[in-house]
């Protein structure tokens, strides 16, 4: 290969990092109702993607406590299926309810039985991407008192870890317990009291979140130190065997007598933890995002507040975060007086301050009556769900980041082989107009693979890197394409 050709490849790689996306925008597609809300409800929807990037939405009906799941079929959503048996309904509210996580085609849903005093935490599982679900499986092993407010995440092996709040009898001593499964959710180990070493107790009606990345686990919860209620992280770097580290991730010193019933959410990446939360420490509820290191410690770094409402009395609440690599997407509900809409902000360059310049309203069909969003990002696509009070439905909306456009329109022109590769070397044919490209590992970190261009083909050499799954991202004309490179060398 000529030196000038290699310089061209290096320039293209740099161009992708620095200029392809810029600050980033989202082109939102039309809104799609998930199900008839009058029949199935619309409360607190949660969304995951299964192995083939198929959206699966879980939501509840407030009047009955029934939990439903609806799966994308290519043009809309299939009829929802009920996940709870007739004798076990979920405890649901605008601020708490069932949670869902997925790894490939393994999907786990957890919920609290509606009998607050005596009911347990249960799960159902699917091994076919949400087409069918199992009978209920008891999750908690709390011997007495109350176990409630469950949340979960799933590790790289498809094994879930569930967090829930436990009380002693008569609702005293609130604290968090973790239980792990080592058989993809078929059964759960005895509970672990992970807050035993903390100096304070948990905020007694604020849900927690569980976040996993490889062998690192983080529990995000609201602490209660004599009514100072900041968001804390409890950190494990040994795959959930112990939780020796805790840290105040908000550092706002919010002093409030009553429980605010609003939860954090987090994104655990290779080098850091991003946490979004809502606090009224400044006088009104405002959403902020904090950044902390996450190696063998959990050290607070910085925090920024999202762009506030135009009305100084407006309220921001229930934020959710998603992302991969340099791309981070944050959504939340925001009210201006009685008008409530779904807001979104993003960065595609791992610059948190970019979130301040990209805030925009997502809902367009109806306005002033939207709440409780959830979001997941993958392969240039943002998948969003939220409650719509005017229609009474859960609404799904997909967005394309940057200039990606419709991936499906030109994807068939590109052929990648061999894949998997026993040598770690791949060839991509049909790539005639490469504007920019990059290769990243499964954690979203760019790797310096050897990439060469030959007329309408690209060769990618990963033979010097560990075996595993990598992602090739290229911009070809007006489209962005993503390929999984399975390196078996």
C-alpha positions in Angstrom: 0.0 0.0 0.0 1.3 3.5 -0.9 2.1 5.9 1.9 -0.4 8.3 0.5 -3.2 5.7 0.8 -2.3 4.9 4.4 -2.4 8.7 5.2 -5.9 8.7 3.7 -7.0 5.9 5.9 -5.6 7.6 9.0 -7.2 10.8 8.0 -10.6 9.1 7.6 -10.3 7.5 11.0 -9.6 10.9 12.5 -12.4 12.5 10.5 -14.9 10.0 12.0 -14.0 10.9 15.5 -13.8 14.6 15.0 -16.3 15.6 12.4 -18.8 12.9 11.4 -21.3 13.5 14.1 -20.2 16.9 15.5 -22.4 17.9 18.4 -25.1 15.6 17.2 -28.7 15.7 16.4 -31.6 13.2 16.5 -34.0 12.9 13.6 -37.1 11.5 15.2 -39.5 9.2 13.2 -43.3 9.3 13.7 -44.8 8.3 17.0 -46.3 4.8 17.2 -48.8 3.7 19.9 -47.7 0.5 21.7 -51.1 -0.7 22.7 -54.6 0.4 23.5 -54.2 2.0 26.9 -57.8 1.6 27.9 -57.3 -2.1 27.8 -53.7 -2.6 28.8 -52.8 0.5 30.6 -49.8 2.9 30.0 -48.1 3.3 33.4 -44.3 3.8 33.6 -43.2 2.0 30.4 -39.7 0.5 30.2 -37.9 -0.6 27.0 -35.1 -3.0 26.1 -33.7 -4.4 22.9 -33.4 -8.1 22.3 -30.7 -10.0 20.3 -31.9 -8.7 16.9 -32.4 -5.1 18.2 -36.1 -5.7 18.5 -37.7 -3.3 20.9 -39.7 -4.9 23.8 -41.8 -2.6 26.0 -43.1 -3.5 29.5 -45.8 -1.4 31.2 -48.6 -1.7 33.7 -52.2 -0.9 34.2 -52.8 1.2 37.3 -56.3 0.1 38.0 -55.5 -3.7 38.1 -51.7 -3.9 38.7 -51.4 -6.1 35.6 -48.1 -6.1 33.9 -47.9 -6.3 30.1 -45.1 -6.8 27.5 -45.4 -5.8 23.8 -42.9 -6.8 21.1 -42.0 -4.9 17.9 -42.9 -6.9 14.8 -41.3 -4.7 12.1 -44.2 -2.3 11.5 -45.9 -2.0 14.9 -46.3 -3.9 18.2 -47.8 -7.3 18.7 -50.8 -7.6 21.1 -49.4 -7.3 24.6 -49.2 -10.4 26.8 -49.9 -10.3 30.5 -46.9 -11.3 32.6 -48.5 -11.7 36.0 -50.8 -14.5 37.0 -54.4 -13.7 38.1 -53.5 -14.1 41.8 -50.4 -11.9 41.7 -50.7 -8.3 40.7 -47.9 -5.7 40.8 -47.5 -2.8 43.1 -47.5 0.2 40.6 -47.4 3.9 40.8 -46.0 6.8 38.7 -42.7 6.6 40.6 -42.3 2.8 40.9 -43.2 -0.4 39.2 -41.9 -3.4 37.2 -38.4 -3.3 35.8 -36.9 -5.1 32.8 -33.5 -6.0 31.5 -32.3 -8.0 28.5 -29.1 -9.7 27.3 -29.6 -11.2 23.8 -32.8 -13.1 23.9 -32.8 -13.5 27.7 -35.3 -11.1 29.1 -36.1 -10.7 32.9 -39.0 -8.7 34.4 -39.2 -8.1 38.1 -42.1 -6.7 40.1 -43.4 -6.3 43.7 -46.6 -8.1 44.6 -49.4 -5.6 45.3 -49.8 -6.9 48.9 -47.4 -4.4 50.4 -47.2 -6.0 53.8 -47.0 -9.7 52.8 -46.3 -9.9 49.1 -42.9 -10.8 47.7 -40.7 -9.7 44.8 -41.2 -11.9 41.7 -39.8 -12.3 38.3 -40.7 -13.8 34.9 -38.2 -14.7 32.3 -38.1 -15.2 28.5 -35.5 -17.1 26.5 -36.9 -16.2 23.1 -36.7 -12.4 23.1 -40.0 -11.7 24.8 -42.3 -13.9 22.6 -43.2 -16.1 25.6 -42.5 -15.8 29.4 -42.2 -18.3 32.2 -44.4 -18.6 35.3 -43.5 -16.4 38.3 -40.3 -17.0 40.2 -39.8 -15.7 43.7 -36.8 -13.4 43.8 -36.5 -12.1 47.4 -35.6 -14.2 50.4 -36.5 -11.5 53.0 -37.5 -13.4 56.1 -39.8 -10.8 57.7 -41.0 -7.3 57.1 -41.4 -5.8 53.7 -39.4 -6.3 50.5 -40.3 -4.0 47.6 -39.0 -1.5 44.9 -37.1 -4.0 42.8 -34.8 -3.1 39.9 -32.3 -5.2 38.0 -29.6 -5.5 35.4 -28.1 -8.5 33.5 -24.4 -9.3 33.1 -22.6 -10.5 30.0 -23.6 -14.1 30.7 -27.3 -13.4 30.9 -27.4 -13.7 34.7 -29.5 -11.1 36.4 -28.8 -9.2 39.7 -31.8 -7.7 41.5 -31.8 -4.9 44.0 -34.8 -4.3 46.3 -35.5 -2.4 49.5 -36.1 -4.4 52.7 -37.7 -3.3 56.0 -37.9 -4.9 59.3 -41.5 -5.5 60.5 -43.7 -2.3 60.9 -41.7 -0.6 58.2 -38.5 0.3 60.1 -34.8 0.1 59.1 -35.1 0.6 55.3 -32.0 -0.7 53.5 -31.1 -2.4 50.2 -30.6 -6.1 49.5 -29.1 -7.7 46.4 -29.7 -11.2 45.1 -27.8 -12.8 42.2 -28.8 -15.5 39.8 -26.2 -17.8 38.2 -28.7 -19.7 35.9 -30.1 -16.8 33.8 -32.9 -16.1 36.2 -34.2 -19.6 36.8 -33.4 -19.2 40.6 -31.9 -16.6 42.9 -29.3 -16.9 45.7 -30.0 -15.7 49.3 -30.2 -12.0 49.7 -27.1 -9.8 50.6 -27.5 -6.8 52.9 -25.2 -4.5 51.0 -25.9 -1.4 53.0 -24.7 -2.9 56.3 -21.6 -0.8 56.3 -23.2 2.5 55.4 -23.5 5.2 58.1 -27.1 6.0 57.2 -30.3 4.4 56.1 -32.0 4.5 52.7 -34.6 7.0 51.7 -37.6 4.8 52.6 -39.7 5.2 49.4 -37.1 6.1 46.7 -36.5 3.3 44.1 -32.9 2.3 43.4 -31.2 1.2 40.2 -28.7 -1.6 39.5 -26.0 -1.2 36.8 -23.6 -3.8 35.5 -20.6 -3.5 33.2 -18.4 -6.7 33.0 -17.3 -7.5 36.6 -18.3 -4.0 38.0 -21.7 -3.6 39.7 -23.1 -0.3 41.0 -26.3 0.2 43.1 -27.6 3.7 42.8 -29.9 4.8 45.6 -31.1 7.9 47.6 -29.5 8.0 51.0 -31.1 9.5 54.1 -28.6 11.2 56.5 -30.8 13.0 58.9 -33.0 14.2 56.0 -30.1 15.0 53.7 -31.1 12.9 50.7 -28.4 12.7 48.0 -27.9 10.0 45.4 -25.2 7.5 46.5 -23.5 4.7 44.7 -22.5 1.4 46.3 -19.7 -0.2 44.2 -18.5 -3.8 43.6 -15.6 -4.5 41.3 -15.6 -8.3 42.0 -18.7 -9.2 40.1 -21.1 -8.6 43.0 -19.3 -10.7 45.6 -18.7 -7.7 47.9 -19.6 -4.0 47.9 -16.8 -2.2 49.7 -17.1 1.3 48.3 -19.8 3.9 48.5 -19.8 7.5 47.4 -22.1 10.6 47.3 -22.7 11.1 43.6 -24.8 14.2 43.7 -23.2 16.3 46.5 -26.1 18.7 46.7 -27.0 18.3 50.4 -30.7 18.2 49.6 -32.5 18.7 53.0 -36.1 17.4 52.8 -38.3 16.0 55.5 -40.4 13.7 53.4 -39.5 11.1 50.8 -39.4 12.6 47.3 -40.0 9.3 45.5 -37.8 9.9 42.6 -35.0 7.5 41.4 -31.6 7.8 39.8 -30.5 6.1 36.7 -26.9 5.3 35.5 -24.6 4.3 32.7 -21.5 2.4 33.7 -18.8 2.7 31.0 -15.2 1.5 30.8 -13.6 4.3 32.9 -16.5 6.1 34.5 -20.1 6.1 35.9 -22.6 8.6 34.6 -25.6 9.2 36.9 -28.7 11.2 36.3 -31.1 12.2 39.0 -33.6 14.9 40.0 -33.3 17.0 43.1 -35.0 20.1 44.5 -31.9 21.3 46.5 -32.0 24.5 44.5 -35.7 25.1 45.3 -37.3 23.4 42.3 -36.9 19.9 40.9 -34.0 19.9 38.4 -32.3 17.1 36.5 -28.5 16.8 36.6 -25.9 14.4 35.5 -22.8 13.5 37.5 -19.6 11.8 36.4 -17.5 9.6 38.7 -14.4 7.4 38.1 -15.1 3.7 38.3 -11.9 1.5 38.7 -11.3 0.0 42.1 -12.8 3.1 43.6 -15.8 5.3 43.0 -14.6 8.9 43.0 -16.9 11.9 42.4 -15.6 14.1 39.5 -18.1 16.6 38.3 -21.8 17.4 37.9 -23.8 19.6 35.5 -27.4 20.6 35.6 -29.6 20.2 32.5 -30.8 23.3 30.8 -33.7 24.5 33.1 -37.3 25.2 32.0 -38.1 28.6 30.7 -40.5 29.0 33.6 -38.4 29.3 36.7 -41.1 27.4 38.6 -41.0 24.5 36.1 -40.2 21.0 37.2 -37.8 18.3 35.8 -38.1 14.7 37.0 -37.7 11.0 36.2 -34.5 11.2 34.1 -33.1 8.2 32.2 -29.8 7.7 30.5 -28.4 5.5 27.8 -25.3 5.4 25.5 -22.3 3.7 24.2 -18.8 4.9 23.6 -18.8 8.7 23.1 -22.6 8.9 22.6 -24.8 9.7 25.6 -28.5 10.3 25.5 -30.6 11.7 28.5 -34.4 12.0 28.6 -36.7 13.4 31.3 -40.2 14.8 31.8 -40.4 18.6 32.2 -43.4 20.8 33.2 -44.1 24.4 32.4 -47.0 25.1 34.7 -49.6 22.4 33.9 -47.9 21.5 30.5 -45.6 18.4 30.7 -43.5 17.2 27.9 -40.6 14.8 27.2 -37.2 16.4 26.8 -34.0 14.9 25.3 -30.4 15.9 25.2 -27.3 14.2 23.8 -23.6 14.3 23.2 -21.8 12.3 20.5 -18.3 13.4 21.6 -18.4 12.4 25.3 -18.6 16.1 26.3 -21.2 16.5 29.0 -21.5 20.2 28.3 -22.9 19.3 24.9 -26.0 18.1 26.7 -26.8 21.7 27.5 -27.0 22.8 23.9 -29.0 19.9 22.5 -32.1 20.0 24.7 -35.3 19.5 22.7 -38.9 18.4 23.0 -39.5 14.9 21.7 -43.3 14.4 21.6 -44.9 16.0 18.6 -48.3 14.4 18.0 -49.7 15.7 21.2 -48.2 18.0 23.8 -48.4 19.1 27.4 -49.5 15.7 28.7 -46.4 13.3 28.4 -44.5 11.7 31.3 -42.3 8.9 32.5 -39.9 8.3 29.6 -37.5 5.5 29.1 -34.8 5.2 26.5 -32.2 2.8 25.0 -29.5 3.5 22.4 -27.8 1.1 20.0 -26.2 1.2 16.6 -27.0 4.9 15.9 -30.7 4.5 16.9 -32.5 6.0 19.9 -35.5 4.0 21.1 -37.9 6.0 23.4 -41.2 5.2 25.1 -43.3 7.4 27.3 -46.8 7.8 28.7 -49.3 9.9 26.8 -52.2 11.2 29.0 -54.3 12.5 26.1 -54.5 9.2 24.2 -54.0 7.0 27.3 -51.4 5.0 25.4 -47.7 4.2 25.7 -46.0 5.9 22.8 -42.9 4.5 21.1 -40.6 6.8 19.0 -37.4 6.0 17.2 -34.7 8.5 16.4 -31.6 8.4 14.2 -28.5 10.2 15.5 -26.5 12.4 13.1 -26.8 11.9 9.4 -27.4 8.2 9.7 -30.7 8.2 7.8 -32.3 4.9 6.9 -29.7 2.2 7.5 -31.8 -0.4 5.7 -31.8 1.4 2.4 -28.1 0.6 1.4 -27.0 -2.0 3.9 -27.5 -4.8 1.4 -24.8 -3.2 -0.9 -22.2 -4.1 1.7 -20.8 -7.6 2.2 -18.6 -8.6 5.1 -16.6 -11.8 5.2 -15.4 -14.0 6.7 -17.4 -13.4 9.9 -16.6 -15.0 12.3 -12.9 -14.8 11.3 -10.5 -17.4 12.6 -7.6 -15.2 11.6 -8.9 -11.9 12.9 -8.9 -10.5 9.4 -12.0 -9.3 7.6 -12.9 -7.9 4.2 -15.8 -5.5 3.5 -16.8 -5.3 -0.2 -19.1 -2.7 -1.7 -17.7 0.3 0.3 -17.3 2.8 -2.6 -17.6 6.1 -0.8 -16.2 5.9 2.7 -16.4 9.2 4.4 -15.2 8.1 7.8 -14.8 4.9 9.8 -13.8 3.5 13.2 -13.5 0.2 15.1 -14.5 -0.2 18.8 -14.6 -3.0 21.3 -17.6 -4.3 23.1 -17.4 -1.5 25.7 -17.4 1.2 23.0 -13.7 2.0 23.2 -12.0 2.7 19.9 -9.2 0.3 18.9 -6.4 1.1 16.5 -7.1 -1.7 14.0 -5.1 -2.0 10.8 -7.5 -0.8 8.1 -6.6 -0.6 4.4 -8.7 0.4 1.4 -8.7 -1.2 -2.1 -11.0 0.5 -4.6 -14.4 -0.7 -3.3 -13.2 -2.9 -0.5 -11.8 -2.5 3.0 -9.6 -4.9 4.9 -9.8 -4.8 8.7 -7.1 -6.6 10.7 -7.8 -7.4 14.4 -5.3 -10.2 14.7 -3.3 -8.3 17.3 -6.3 -7.9 19.5 -8.0 -10.3 21.9 -10.8 -12.5 20.5 -14.3 -11.2 21.0 -16.9 -9.0 19.4 -15.9 -5.7 17.8 -18.0 -3.0 16.0 -17.0 -1.5 12.7 -18.8 1.9 12.1 -18.5 3.5 8.6 -20.2 6.4 6.9 -20.8 5.5 3.3 -22.2 8.4 1.4 -25.3 9.6 3.4 -25.7 6.4 5.5 -24.0 5.1 8.6 -23.5 1.3 8.9 -22.6 -0.9 11.8 -21.1 -4.4 11.6 -20.3 -6.8 14.3 -16.8 -8.3 13.8 -16.5 -11.6 15.5 -12.8 -12.2 16.1 -12.0 -15.9 16.8 -8.2 -15.8 16.1 
